[in-house]
Amino acid sequence: MLANAAGGTPIEVLYEDNHLLVVVKPPGIPSQEDESGDPDMLTLLKADLKVRHNKPGNVFLGLVHRLDRPVGGAMVFAKTSKAASRLSDSVRTRSFGKLYLAVVHGQPPAARANLKHYLHKDARRNIVTVYDTPAADAKEALLEYRTVSRSGGLSLVAVELHTGRPHQIRAQLAHIGCPLAGDSKYGAGSGPKTDIALWSTLLSIPHPVTKEWMTFRSIPPLSEPWSRWTEDELFAAGTPSNK
């Protein structure tokens, strides 16, 4: 565990060495500083490293990828500029594996499918518009999903992300008629107030120095709607399947 984050929430460390810091981001904390001024992961972790390792002066910590503020789960940071550069190369060349679990309303039209859309973000409104064909200022978005199981009117879905666009999973799944539970921004409608049901459950990366392939896992908290499944079921759902 690390020092307390916003609201006294501890941040779990999954792995740390001289080059990497892999943690579990709690939902509700921004990945980096934003206009809200609320405590963010990058600032909190830099402050913690400074204290834990008794470092004088500024502490370097590189943001390799982002999770939307309402999303929790595994997140990797670089502790050196060389690691940051090499991990950024891994993201750019898509040798950075990202698997998410999501709980969606309804049932996806296919048990398993690749989705390709074009996303345009309205920065002022902080919302993404999805297009089926190329559009002005819209960026290509690619993901693969598979439906794991159903519970009532909800489906547990595993999502492999191939591009890292803002709100990508939320917007693309909503576009096929399956908004994420708790995600009123993308059409989930009224209901009990819960966190958005999206969790970064698995990261696979080449170590920036040793090149060893490393995999990190995080299971969503067993609260609604995740509590409809057991911890073992969630772990199995977040395990990559053979294609």
Buried (B, 14 or more C-beta within 10 A) or exposed (E): EBEEBBEEBEBBBBEBEEBBBBBBBBBBBBBEEEEEEBBBBBBBBBBBBBEEEEEEEEBBBBBBBBBBBBBBBBBBBBBBEEBBEBBBEBBEEEEBBBBBBBBBBBBBEEEEBEBBBBBBBEEEEEBBBBBEEEBEEBBEBBBBBBBBEEEEEBBBBBBBBBBBBBBBBBBBBBBBEBBBBBBEBBBBEEEEEBBBBBBBBBBBBBBBBEEEEBEBBBBBBEEBBBEBBEEEBBBBBBEEEEE
